[in-house]
Amino acid sequence: MVPVVFLTGWALLYPEMVLAKIMGGDGLKINDFIHVIVGFLVSFFLFVHVYFCTIGATFVSNFKSMVNGYHEPH
């Protein structure tokens, strides 16, 4: 999903490169919509994973296990 955000962001940076009509609508508005929705989903994915890392035995135990490869038992 990150490449989609990158490509749509690039297209928003250079709007003359966006197709004028996509599926019967304005190409720039559709590009903007896709960019915002996919960016929201990527951000949501990141926040959920960071939250899940904080609900281990201690606040940082899951972060430690990502670094050293050892998971502390509960």
N, CA, C and O atoms as a CHARMM CRD file, in Angstrom:
* protein
*
  296
    1    1 MET  N      0.81300  -1.19600   0.00000 PROA 1      0.00000
    2    1 MET  CA     0.00000   0.00000   0.00000 PROA 1      0.00000
    3    1 MET  C      0.85800   1.26200   0.00000 PROA 1      0.00000
    4    1 MET  O      0.42400   2.30900  -0.48100 PROA 1      0.00000
    5    2 VAL  N      2.06100   1.16500   0.53300 PROA 2      0.00000
    6    2 VAL  CA     2.93900   2.33200   0.55500 PROA 2      0.00000
    7    2 VAL  C      3.31500   2.78000  -0.86200 PROA 2      0.00000
    8    2 VAL  O      3.36400   3.98400  -1.10900 PROA 2      0.00000
    9    3 PRO  N      3.58400   1.85900  -1.80800 PROA 3      0.00000
   10    3 PRO  CA     3.84200   2.33100  -3.17200 PROA 3      0.00000
   11    3 PRO  C      2.65600   3.08700  -3.78600 PROA 3      0.00000
   12    3 PRO  O      2.85500   4.01300  -4.57300 PROA 3      0.00000
   13    4 VAL  N      1.43600   2.70200  -3.43400 PROA 4      0.00000
   14    4 VAL  CA     0.26100   3.42400  -3.94200 PROA 4      0.00000
   15    4 VAL  C      0.26000   4.85000  -3.40200 PROA 4      0.00000
   16    4 VAL  O     -0.01400   5.79500  -4.14200 PROA 4      0.00000
   17    5 VAL  N      0.56800   5.00900  -2.10500 PROA 5      0.00000
   18    5 VAL  CA     0.63500   6.35200  -1.52200 PROA 5      0.00000
   19    5 VAL  C      1.74400   7.15800  -2.19800 PROA 5      0.00000
   20    5 VAL  O      1.57200   8.34300  -2.48300 PROA 5      0.00000
   21    6 PHE  N      2.87200   6.51400  -2.45000 PROA 6      0.00000
   22    6 PHE  CA     3.99000   7.19800  -3.10500 PROA 6      0.00000
   23    6 PHE  C      3.60800   7.65200  -4.51300 PROA 6      0.00000
   24    6 PHE  O      3.84000   8.80200  -4.88700 PROA 6      0.00000
   25    7 LEU  N      3.02500   6.74600  -5.28300 PROA 7      0.00000
   26    7 LEU  CA     2.67900   7.08100  -6.67000 PROA 7      0.00000
   27    7 LEU  C      1.57800   8.13600  -6.75400 PROA 7      0.00000
   28    7 LEU  O      1.65500   9.04400  -7.58100 PROA 7      0.00000
   29    8 THR  N      0.55900   8.02200  -5.90700 PROA 8      0.00000
   30    8 THR  CA    -0.49500   9.02900  -5.93600 PROA 8      0.00000
   31    8 THR  C     -0.00400  10.36500  -5.40100 PROA 8      0.00000
   32    8 THR  O     -0.45300  11.41600  -5.86000 PROA 8      0.00000
   33    9 GLY  N      0.90600  10.34100  -4.44400 PROA 9      0.00000
   34    9 GLY  CA     1.50300  11.58300  -3.96400 PROA 9      0.00000
   35    9 GLY  C      2.34600  12.24300  -5.03300 PROA 9      0.00000
   36    9 GLY  O      2.33400  13.46600  -5.17600 PROA 9      0.00000
   37   10 TRP  N      3.08000  11.43600  -5.78600 PROA 10     0.00000
   38   10 TRP  CA     3.87700  11.95700  -6.90000 PROA 10     0.00000
   39   10 TRP  C      2.96400  12.57500  -7.95500 PROA 10     0.00000
   40   10 TRP  O      3.27300  13.62000  -8.52700 PROA 10     0.00000
   41   11 ALA  N      1.83300  11.91300  -8.20300 PROA 11     0.00000
   42   11 ALA  CA     0.88000  12.43300  -9.18300 PROA 11     0.00000
   43   11 ALA  C      0.24200  13.73200  -8.68700 PROA 11     0.00000
   44   11 ALA  O     -0.07800  14.60600  -9.49200 PROA 11     0.00000
   45   12 LEU  N      0.05400  13.86800  -7.37800 PROA 12     0.00000
   46   12 LEU  CA    -0.47800  15.12300  -6.84200 PROA 12     0.00000
   47   12 LEU  C      0.57200  16.23100  -6.90500 PROA 12     0.00000
   48   12 LEU  O      0.23000  17.40700  -7.02300 PROA 12     0.00000
   49   13 LEU  N      1.84800  15.85600  -6.82600 PROA 13     0.00000
   50   13 LEU  CA     2.92000  16.83500  -6.92700 PROA 13     0.00000
   51   13 LEU  C      3.02800  17.38600  -8.34700 PROA 13     0.00000
   52   13 LEU  O      3.33300  18.56000  -8.55100 PROA 13     0.00000
   53   14 TYR  N      2.77200  16.51500  -9.32000 PROA 14     0.00000
   54   14 TYR  CA     2.81000  16.90800 -10.72800 PROA 14     0.00000
   55   14 TYR  C      1.44200  16.63000 -11.35600 PROA 14     0.00000
   56   14 TYR  O      1.27800  15.61700 -12.03600 PROA 14     0.00000
   57   15 PRO  N      0.46000  17.50700 -11.14300 PROA 15     0.00000
   58   15 PRO  CA    -0.90700  17.21900 -11.60600 PROA 15     0.00000
   59   15 PRO  C     -1.05200  17.16200 -13.12400 PROA 15     0.00000
   60   15 PRO  O     -2.03000  16.60800 -13.62500 PROA 15     0.00000
   61   16 GLU  N     -0.10700  17.71900 -13.85500 PROA 16     0.00000
   62   16 GLU  CA    -0.22000  17.64600 -15.32000 PROA 16     0.00000
   63   16 GLU  C     -0.00200  16.22300 -15.82800 PROA 16     0.00000
   64   16 GLU  O     -0.32600  15.92700 -16.97800 PROA 16     0.00000
   65   17 MET  N      0.53800  15.34000 -14.99700 PROA 17     0.00000
   66   17 MET  CA     0.78300  13.95500 -15.38100 PROA 17     0.00000
   67   17 MET  C     -0.43500  13.06000 -15.13300 PROA 17     0.00000
   68   17 MET  O     -0.48100  11.93300 -15.62700 PROA 17     0.00000
   69   18 VAL  N     -1.42300  13.55000 -14.37400 PROA 18     0.00000
   70   18 VAL  CA    -2.60800  12.75100 -14.04400 PROA 18     0.00000
   71   18 VAL  C     -3.53200  12.71400 -15.25500 PROA 18     0.00000
   72   18 VAL  O     -3.68200  13.70200 -15.97300 PROA 18     0.00000
   73   19 LEU  N     -4.14000  11.56800 -15.46300 PROA 19     0.00000
   74   19 LEU  CA    -5.10600  11.45100 -16.55400 PROA 19     0.00000
   75   19 LEU  C     -6.27700  12.39800 -16.29400 PROA 19     0.00000
   76   19 LEU  O     -6.72100  12.55600 -15.15700 PROA 19     0.00000
   77   20 ALA  N     -6.76400  13.01800 -17.35300 PROA 20     0.00000
   78   20 ALA  CA    -7.84900  13.99800 -17.21300 PROA 20     0.00000
   79   20 ALA  C     -9.14400  13.34000 -16.76600 PROA 20     0.00000
   80   20 ALA  O     -9.85200  13.89100 -15.92200 PROA 20     0.00000
   81   21 LYS  N     -9.46200  12.19300 -17.30400 PROA 21     0.00000
   82   21 LYS  CA   -10.69900  11.49700 -16.95700 PROA 21     0.00000
   83   21 LYS  C    -10.37200  10.06100 -16.56600 PROA 21     0.00000
   84   21 LYS  O     -9.70600   9.34400 -17.31300 PROA 21     0.00000
   85   22 ILE  N    -10.83900   9.65100 -15.40600 PROA 22     0.00000
   86   22 ILE  CA   -10.69200   8.26800 -14.96400 PROA 22     0.00000
   87   22 ILE  C    -12.08000   7.79600 -14.55300 PROA 22     0.00000
   88   22 ILE  O    -12.70300   8.38300 -13.66900 PROA 22     0.00000
   89   23 MET  N    -12.56000   6.74400 -15.18900 PROA 23     0.00000
   90   23 MET  CA   -13.87500   6.17100 -14.89000 PROA 23     0.00000
   91   23 MET  C    -14.97300   7.23700 -14.90100 PROA 23     0.00000
   92   23 MET  O    -15.87700   7.19300 -14.06700 PROA 23     0.00000
   93   24 GLY  N    -14.90900   8.16900 -15.80800 PROA 24     0.00000
   94   24 GLY  CA   -15.95200   9.16900 -15.94600 PROA 24     0.00000
   95   24 GLY  C    -15.86900  10.31900 -14.96100 PROA 24     0.00000
   96   24 GLY  O    -16.76900  11.15700 -14.92400 PROA 24     0.00000
   97   25 GLY  N    -14.81200  10.38200 -14.16000 PROA 25     0.00000
   98   25 GLY  CA   -14.66800  11.45300 -13.18500 PROA 25     0.00000
   99   25 GLY  C    -13.38000  12.21300 -13.38700 PROA 25     0.00000
  100   25 GLY  O    -12.54700  11.83500 -14.21100 PROA 25     0.00000
  101   26 ASP  N    -13.21700  13.28500 -12.63500 PROA 26     0.00000
  102   26 ASP  CA   -12.00400  14.08100 -12.70200 PROA 26     0.00000
  103   26 ASP  C    -10.83500  13.26200 -12.14700 PROA 26     0.00000
  104   26 ASP  O    -10.90700  12.76800 -11.02200 PROA 26     0.00000
  105   27 GLY  N     -9.77800  13.11800 -12.91600 PROA 27     0.00000
  106   27 GLY  CA    -8.64100  12.29300 -12.52100 PROA 27     0.00000
  107   27 GLY  C     -7.94400  12.78100 -11.26700 PROA 27     0.00000
  108   27 GLY  O     -7.49300  11.97000 -10.45800 PROA 27     0.00000
  109   28 LEU  N     -7.84500  14.09800 -11.08800 PROA 28     0.00000
  110   28 LEU  CA    -7.15400  14.63800  -9.92300 PROA 28     0.00000
  111   28 LEU  C     -7.92600  14.36200  -8.63600 PROA 28     0.00000
  112   28 LEU  O     -7.32400  14.05400  -7.60700 PROA 28     0.00000
  113   29 LYS  N     -9.24900  14.47000  -8.68500 PROA 29     0.00000
  114   29 LYS  CA   -10.05200  14.20500  -7.48900 PROA 29     0.00000
  115   29 LYS  C    -10.00600  12.73300  -7.09900 PROA 29     0.00000
  116   29 LYS  O     -9.92700  12.40200  -5.91600 PROA 29     0.00000
  117   30 ILE  N    -10.05400  11.85600  -8.09000 PROA 30     0.00000
  118   30 ILE  CA    -9.97000  10.41800  -7.80200 PROA 30     0.00000
  119   30 ILE  C     -8.59800  10.07200  -7.25300 PROA 30     0.00000
  120   30 ILE  O     -8.48600   9.27700  -6.32000 PROA 30     0.00000
  121   31 ASN  N     -7.55300  10.66000  -7.82300 PROA 31     0.00000
  122   31 ASN  CA    -6.19500  10.44300  -7.33400 PROA 31     0.00000
  123   31 ASN  C     -6.06100  10.92200  -5.88800 PROA 31     0.00000
  124   31 ASN  O     -5.46200  10.23600  -5.06000 PROA 31     0.00000
  125   32 ASP  N     -6.60800  12.07600  -5.58800 PROA 32     0.00000
  126   32 ASP  CA    -6.56500  12.62000  -4.23300 PROA 32     0.00000
  127   32 ASP  C     -7.30900  11.71100  -3.26200 PROA 32     0.00000
  128   32 ASP  O     -6.82600  11.44500  -2.16200 PROA 32     0.00000
  129   33 PHE  N     -8.48800  11.23400  -3.67100 PROA 33     0.00000
  130   33 PHE  CA    -9.28300  10.34500  -2.82700 PROA 33     0.00000
  131   33 PHE  C     -8.51400   9.06500  -2.50700 PROA 33     0.00000
  132   33 PHE  O     -8.46700   8.64100  -1.35300 PROA 33     0.00000
  133   34 ILE  N     -7.91300   8.45100  -3.52100 PROA 34     0.00000
  134   34 ILE  CA    -7.13000   7.22500  -3.30900 PROA 34     0.00000
  135   34 ILE  C     -5.95000   7.50600  -2.38200 PROA 34     0.00000
  136   34 ILE  O     -5.65700   6.70200  -1.49800 PROA 34     0.00000
  137   35 HSD  N     -5.27700   8.62800  -2.57100 PROA 35     0.00000
  138   35 HSD  CA    -4.12100   8.98700  -1.75300 PROA 35     0.00000
  139   35 HSD  C     -4.51600   9.13700  -0.28200 PROA 35     0.00000
  140   35 HSD  O     -3.81900   8.63900   0.60300 PROA 35     0.00000
  141   36 VAL  N     -5.62100   9.81600  -0.02300 PROA 36     0.00000
  142   36 VAL  CA    -6.06000  10.04700   1.35500 PROA 36     0.00000
  143   36 VAL  C     -6.51700   8.75400   2.01600 PROA 36     0.00000
  144   36 VAL  O     -6.14900   8.48500   3.16000 PROA 36     0.00000
  145   37 ILE  N     -7.31200   7.94900   1.31600 PROA 37     0.00000
  146   37 ILE  CA    -7.82300   6.70800   1.89500 PROA 37     0.00000
  147   37 ILE  C     -6.69100   5.72600   2.19300 PROA 37     0.00000
  148   37 ILE  O     -6.63000   5.16700   3.28800 PROA 37     0.00000
  149   38 VAL  N     -5.80700   5.51700   1.23900 PROA 38     0.00000
  150   38 VAL  CA    -4.70600   4.56900   1.45200 PROA 38     0.00000
  151   38 VAL  C     -3.74500   5.10100   2.51800 PROA 38     0.00000
  152   38 VAL  O     -3.21800   4.32100   3.31100 PROA 38     0.00000
  153   39 GLY  N     -3.51000   6.41300   2.54900 PROA 39     0.00000
  154   39 GLY  CA    -2.67300   6.98900   3.60000 PROA 39     0.00000
  155   39 GLY  C     -3.27800   6.78600   4.97400 PROA 39     0.00000
  156   39 GLY  O     -2.55900   6.50500   5.93400 PROA 39     0.00000
  157   40 PHE  N     -4.60300   6.92700   5.08100 PROA 40     0.00000
  158   40 PHE  CA    -5.28100   6.67000   6.34800 PROA 40     0.00000
  159   40 PHE  C     -5.11600   5.21000   6.76300 PROA 40     0.00000
  160   40 PHE  O     -4.84600   4.92800   7.93000 PROA 40     0.00000
  161   41 LEU  N     -5.27600   4.28300   5.82300 PROA 41     0.00000
  162   41 LEU  CA    -5.14300   2.85900   6.14400 PROA 41     0.00000
  163   41 LEU  C     -3.72400   2.50300   6.58100 PROA 41     0.00000
  164   41 LEU  O     -3.54600   1.71400   7.50900 PROA 41     0.00000
  165   42 VAL  N     -2.72500   3.06700   5.93300 PROA 42     0.00000
  166   42 VAL  CA    -1.33500   2.81800   6.33300 PROA 42     0.00000
  167   42 VAL  C     -1.07800   3.37500   7.73700 PROA 42     0.00000
  168   42 VAL  O     -0.41500   2.72800   8.54700 PROA 42     0.00000
  169   43 SER  N     -1.59800   4.56200   8.02300 PROA 43     0.00000
  170   43 SER  CA    -1.43200   5.15300   9.35200 PROA 43     0.00000
  171   43 SER  C     -2.13400   4.31900  10.41400 PROA 43     0.00000
  172   43 SER  O     -1.57900   4.09700  11.49000 PROA 43     0.00000
  173   44 PHE  N     -3.34600   3.85400  10.12800 PROA 44     0.00000
  174   44 PHE  CA    -4.08600   3.00900  11.05500 PROA 44     0.00000
  175   44 PHE  C     -3.32500   1.72000  11.32500 PROA 44     0.00000
  176   44 PHE  O     -3.23100   1.28600  12.47300 PROA 44     0.00000
  177   45 PHE  N     -2.77700   1.09800  10.27300 PROA 45     0.00000
  178   45 PHE  CA    -1.97500  -0.11700  10.39800 PROA 45     0.00000
  179   45 PHE  C     -0.79000   0.11200  11.33700 PROA 45     0.00000
  180   45 PHE  O     -0.50600  -0.72300  12.19600 PROA 45     0.00000
  181   46 LEU  N     -0.10300   1.23300  11.17500 PROA 46     0.00000
  182   46 LEU  CA     1.05000   1.55100  12.00800 PROA 46     0.00000
  183   46 LEU  C      0.65000   1.73200  13.46600 PROA 46     0.00000
  184   46 LEU  O      1.28700   1.16600  14.35500 PROA 46     0.00000
  185   47 PHE  N     -0.39700   2.51400  13.72500 PROA 47     0.00000
  186   47 PHE  CA    -0.81900   2.76800  15.10400 PROA 47     0.00000
  187   47 PHE  C     -1.28700   1.49700  15.80100 PROA 47     0.00000
  188   47 PHE  O     -1.00200   1.30900  16.98400 PROA 47     0.00000
  189   48 VAL  N     -1.99600   0.62800  15.09900 PROA 48     0.00000
  190   48 VAL  CA    -2.45600  -0.62900  15.70000 PROA 48     0.00000
  191   48 VAL  C     -1.26900  -1.51200  16.05900 PROA 48     0.00000
  192   48 VAL  O     -1.25700  -2.11800  17.13100 PROA 48     0.00000
  193   49 HSD  N     -0.28000  -1.59500  15.19000 PROA 49     0.00000
  194   49 HSD  CA     0.87600  -2.43400  15.48600 PROA 49     0.00000
  195   49 HSD  C      1.71700  -1.87700  16.63200 PROA 49     0.00000
  196   49 HSD  O      2.23000  -2.64900  17.44200 PROA 49     0.00000
  197   50 VAL  N      1.86800  -0.58500  16.71800 PROA 50     0.00000
  198   50 VAL  CA     2.59800   0.00700  17.84800 PROA 50     0.00000
  199   50 VAL  C      1.82300  -0.24600  19.14100 PROA 50     0.00000
  200   50 VAL  O      2.42400  -0.54800  20.17300 PROA 50     0.00000
  201   51 TYR  N      0.49400  -0.12600  19.09500 PROA 51     0.00000
  202   51 TYR  CA    -0.30600  -0.41000  20.28400 PROA 51     0.00000
  203   51 TYR  C     -0.14300  -1.85600  20.71700 PROA 51     0.00000
  204   51 TYR  O      0.04600  -2.12800  21.90300 PROA 51     0.00000
  205   52 PHE  N     -0.21500  -2.79500  19.76700 PROA 52     0.00000
  206   52 PHE  CA    -0.06700  -4.20400  20.11400 PROA 52     0.00000
  207   52 PHE  C      1.30500  -4.49600  20.71600 PROA 52     0.00000
  208   52 PHE  O      1.43300  -5.40800  21.53300 PROA 52     0.00000
  209   53 CYS  N      2.31400  -3.75200  20.33500 PROA 53     0.00000
  210   53 CYS  CA     3.64300  -3.95100  20.91800 PROA 53     0.00000
  211   53 CYS  C      3.69400  -3.49500  22.36900 PROA 53     0.00000
  212   53 CYS  O      4.55900  -3.94500  23.12100 PROA 53     0.00000
  213   54 THR  N      2.80100  -2.62300  22.77500 PROA 54     0.00000
  214   54 THR  CA     2.84600  -2.10200  24.15000 PROA 54     0.00000
  215   54 THR  C      2.00000  -2.91300  25.12300 PROA 54     0.00000
  216   54 THR  O      1.98000  -2.58200  26.30900 PROA 54     0.00000
  217   55 ILE  N      1.29800  -3.96400  24.68400 PROA 55     0.00000
  218   55 ILE  CA     0.43100  -4.70500  25.59800 PROA 55     0.00000
  219   55 ILE  C      1.04500  -6.04300  26.00900 PROA 55     0.00000
  220   55 ILE  O      0.32000  -7.00900  26.24800 PROA 55     0.00000
  221   56 GLY  N      2.35400  -6.10400  26.09100 PROA 56     0.00000
  222   56 GLY  CA     3.03000  -7.32000  26.53000 PROA 56     0.00000
  223   56 GLY  C      3.09400  -7.39300  28.04800 PROA 56     0.00000
  224   56 GLY  O      2.35500  -6.69400  28.74000 PROA 56     0.00000
  225   57 ALA  N      3.98100  -8.24300  28.56600 PROA 57     0.00000
  226   57 ALA  CA     4.14200  -8.40500  30.00700 PROA 57     0.00000
  227   57 ALA  C      4.52600  -7.07700  30.65300 PROA 57     0.00000
  228   57 ALA  O      3.99800  -6.72300  31.70700 PROA 57     0.00000
  229   58 THR  N      5.43000  -6.35100  30.03200 PROA 58     0.00000
  230   58 THR  CA     5.75100  -4.98500  30.45300 PROA 58     0.00000
  231   58 THR  C      5.56600  -4.08600  29.23900 PROA 58     0.00000
  232   58 THR  O      5.33300  -4.56500  28.12900 PROA 58     0.00000
  233   59 PHE  N      5.67100  -2.79000  29.45800 PROA 59     0.00000
  234   59 PHE  CA     5.40800  -1.83300  28.38400 PROA 59     0.00000
  235   59 PHE  C      6.34400  -2.01500  27.20000 PROA 59     0.00000
  236   59 PHE  O      5.92800  -1.82200  26.05700 PROA 59     0.00000
  237   60 VAL  N      7.59400  -2.38000  27.44400 PROA 60     0.00000
  238   60 VAL  CA     8.57900  -2.49300  26.35700 PROA 60     0.00000
  239   60 VAL  C      9.01700  -3.92300  26.07100 PROA 60     0.00000
  240   60 VAL  O      9.94600  -4.12000  25.28700 PROA 60     0.00000
  241   61 SER  N      8.39200  -4.92300  26.67000 PROA 61     0.00000
  242   61 SER  CA     8.86700  -6.30000  26.48500 PROA 61     0.00000
  243   61 SER  C      8.75500  -6.76700  25.03400 PROA 61     0.00000
  244   61 SER  O      9.64600  -7.46200  24.54700 PROA 61     0.00000
  245   62 ASN  N      7.69800  -6.40600  24.34600 PROA 62     0.00000
  246   62 ASN  CA     7.57800  -6.82700  22.94300 PROA 62     0.00000
  247   62 ASN  C      8.54800  -6.08300  22.03700 PROA 62     0.00000
  248   62 ASN  O      9.00500  -6.63500  21.03700 PROA 62     0.00000
  249   63 PHE  N      8.86800  -4.83400  22.37400 PROA 63     0.00000
  250   63 PHE  CA     9.89100  -4.11700  21.60500 PROA 63     0.00000
  251   63 PHE  C     11.25100  -4.77500  21.80300 PROA 63     0.00000
  252   63 PHE  O     12.02200  -4.91100  20.85300 PROA 63     0.00000
  253   64 LYS  N     11.55000  -5.18800  23.04700 PROA 64     0.00000
  254   64 LYS  CA    12.81400  -5.87600  23.32300 PROA 64     0.00000
  255   64 LYS  C     12.89400  -7.18300  22.54100 PROA 64     0.00000
  256   64 LYS  O     13.94900  -7.53000  22.01000 PROA 64     0.00000
  257   65 SER  N     11.77100  -7.91200  22.47200 PROA 65     0.00000
  258   65 SER  CA    11.79900  -9.19400  21.76400 PROA 65     0.00000
  259   65 SER  C     12.02700  -9.01000  20.26500 PROA 65     0.00000
  260   65 SER  O     12.55200  -9.91200  19.61300 PROA 65     0.00000
  261   66 MET  N     11.64700  -7.87100  19.70900 PROA 66     0.00000
  262   66 MET  CA    11.92100  -7.61100  18.29700 PROA 66     0.00000
  263   66 MET  C     13.42100  -7.37400  18.08900 PROA 66     0.00000
  264   66 MET  O     13.96000  -7.72600  17.03900 PROA 66     0.00000
  265   67 VAL  N     14.09300  -6.78700  19.06700 PROA 67     0.00000
  266   67 VAL  CA    15.50600  -6.48300  18.93700 PROA 67     0.00000
  267   67 VAL  C     16.37500  -7.70600  19.20400 PROA 67     0.00000
  268   67 VAL  O     17.26800  -8.02100  18.41600 PROA 67     0.00000
  269   68 ASN  N     16.11100  -8.41000  20.33700 PROA 68     0.00000
  270   68 ASN  CA    16.99600  -9.51800  20.69600 PROA 68     0.00000
  271   68 ASN  C     16.48400 -10.88100  20.26000 PROA 68     0.00000
  272   68 ASN  O     17.22500 -11.85900  20.36100 PROA 68     0.00000
  273   69 GLY  N     15.24500 -10.99100  19.78000 PROA 69     0.00000
  274   69 GLY  CA    14.73000 -12.26500  19.28000 PROA 69     0.00000
  275   69 GLY  C     14.23700 -13.21500  20.33700 PROA 69     0.00000
  276   69 GLY  O     13.88600 -14.35000  20.01200 PROA 69     0.00000
  277   70 TYR  N     14.19200 -12.80700  21.59800 PROA 70     0.00000
  278   70 TYR  CA    13.74900 -13.65600  22.68900 PROA 70     0.00000
  279   70 TYR  C     12.46900 -13.09700  23.28200 PROA 70     0.00000
  280   70 TYR  O     12.43200 -11.93600  23.68900 PROA 70     0.00000
  281   71 HSD  N     11.41500 -13.90700  23.33700 PROA 71     0.00000
  282   71 HSD  CA    10.14500 -13.45700  23.89500 PROA 71     0.00000
  283   71 HSD  C     10.06500 -13.85900  25.35900 PROA 71     0.00000
  284   71 HSD  O     10.26100 -15.02600  25.69700 PROA 71     0.00000
  285   72 GLU  N      9.77800 -12.90100  26.22200 PROA 72     0.00000
  286   72 GLU  CA     9.65200 -13.18600  27.65600 PROA 72     0.00000
  287   72 GLU  C      8.32100 -13.85700  27.93400 PROA 72     0.00000
  288   72 GLU  O      7.28000 -13.36400  27.49800 PROA 72     0.00000
  289   73 PRO  N      8.33300 -14.96900  28.64900 PROA 73     0.00000
  290   73 PRO  CA     7.05600 -15.61900  28.98500 PROA 73     0.00000
  291   73 PRO  C      6.29600 -14.79600  30.02200 PROA 73     0.00000
  292   73 PRO  O      6.90000 -14.06000  30.80200 PROA 73     0.00000
  293   74 HSD  N      4.99200 -14.92100  30.02700 PROA 74     0.00000
  294   74 HSD  CA     4.14400 -14.17300  30.98000 PROA 74     0.00000
  295   74 HSD  C      4.13000 -14.84600  32.31300 PROA 74     0.00000
  296   74 HSD  O      3.47500 -14.36700  33.23900 PROA 74     0.00000
